[in-house]
Amino acid sequence: MRPRLFLHVVGLEARKRLSYRFDFWIQALVSFAAELGIAWFLWQAIFHESGKTVIGGRTLDDMVLYYVAVILVAKLARGNLFAVAVASEIYDGGLNRYLVYPVPYLGFKLAQSLGTLLPATIQLFAFGAIFPFLVKGSLAHPTAASVAMGLVSILVAHVLYFVMQVCLEGVAFWADNVWSLNVALRLVSGLLGGIMIPLAAFPDAWQPVLAALPFRHVFSDPVEALLGQRTFLAWAGDLGVALAWTAAFTLVARWVFRRGSYAYTGVGI
């Protein structure tokens, strides 16, 4: 897919997401407030009942800042599920129109998915810039360099999550409904990637397992880079691993679509 066309599709998708500005900000504010509110009251209760001032290497303020960052980063990393919609297009025959496009299908869908990043990035800076002044965490030391590293990690995390999602949605070539697989990916990645619980709060026996899985590179690593908690060498090493996972899942996704195309009938519902 030519770079100019790829960027054009990205721009079209970004403009589409920003078309309804009032709805865009209301949804963002409500979902952000709800998720952060749940995290705040939950961890406040955990700190109070445990009698500890530090859990998993974080104070309550540090934990709140972490959840502010991870909620916003997760929105960027996961993108918009409906922008991908691979399974539904296979199921209802919508894939037919892409078969005559002079562009690779997965490249076109990736461009659409990346188009959702710009609106979510605006929310990241709009919401994230407020909280360091309201909550004084001792572990967060964001700098221009750390923000740049965090944004690069988020971009790679978005592509990694996209190809993982496409691998699962490609099962729709053989199954009628794969929604449960998307839900499973969302739950498992959220738990083992650091959204529900910071990875440092897991028992030491779990740490090698968490380090070996790809999910930390989708959520936890970008957050720590963004907050200035990673050195450049550590960040570069994690980024290399994330790129390796991305390449591996890309090969799997291409294999799934190549095999699935033999079973595709294009009839739809």
Secondary structure, DSSP 8 states (H G I E B T S, - for coil): --HHHHHHHHHHHHHHHTSSHHHHHHHHHHHHHHHHHHHHHHHHHHHHHHT-S-BTTB-HHHHHHHHHHHHHHHHHHH--HHHH-HHHHHHHTTTHHHHTSSS-HHHHHHHHHHTTHHHHHHHHHHHHTTHHHHS--SS----HHHHHHHHHHHHHHHHHHHHHHHHHHGGGGT-S--HHHHHHHHHHHHHHHTSSS-GGGS-GGGHHHHHHSSGGGTTHHHHHHHTT-S-HHHHHHHHHHHHHHHHHHHHHHHHHHHHHHHH------
